[in-house]
Amino acid sequence: MVMPSNNQRVSLQHAMQRVPGQIIHYGMDMENGTLVYEIFILTAQNKIYEVEVNAKTGVIRKIEEENDFD
């Protein structure tokens, strides 16, 4: 199992402050030339949100409710 780096832990915690819930998936992706963390959070209301965090700066780029569960 790969442990998250210190930067990633901060990003995960930051995302959960904005969208409280349980992290069900996270990964990294390239978005328009920028490396981002993609964090999927299941809320207490059974809604899934995707939070994108700039991997370099830790700034949240996007919070979006997921409607397709693929």
C-alpha positions, 0 to 999 in steps of 0.5 A, a space after each residue: 500500500 502506498 502511503 500519501 505524502 505530507 502534501 497529499 494528507 494536507 490536501 485530503 484534510 483540506 477537501 474534507 473541511 470543505 465537504 465533510 464525509 468519508 473519502 471513498 476514492 482519491 487519485 491524481 490526474 493531469 487537468 489542463 497541464 496541472 497535476 491535481 488530486 481528485 478526491 471523491 467524498 460520500 456525505 452523510 446525505 449519501 451524495 458523492 462530491 468530487 473535489 479537485 485540489 492543485 497538487 502543487 499549491 493545495 488550492 481547491 480548484 473545483 467542488 462538484 456533485 457527482 450525478 453519474 456513479 460510474 
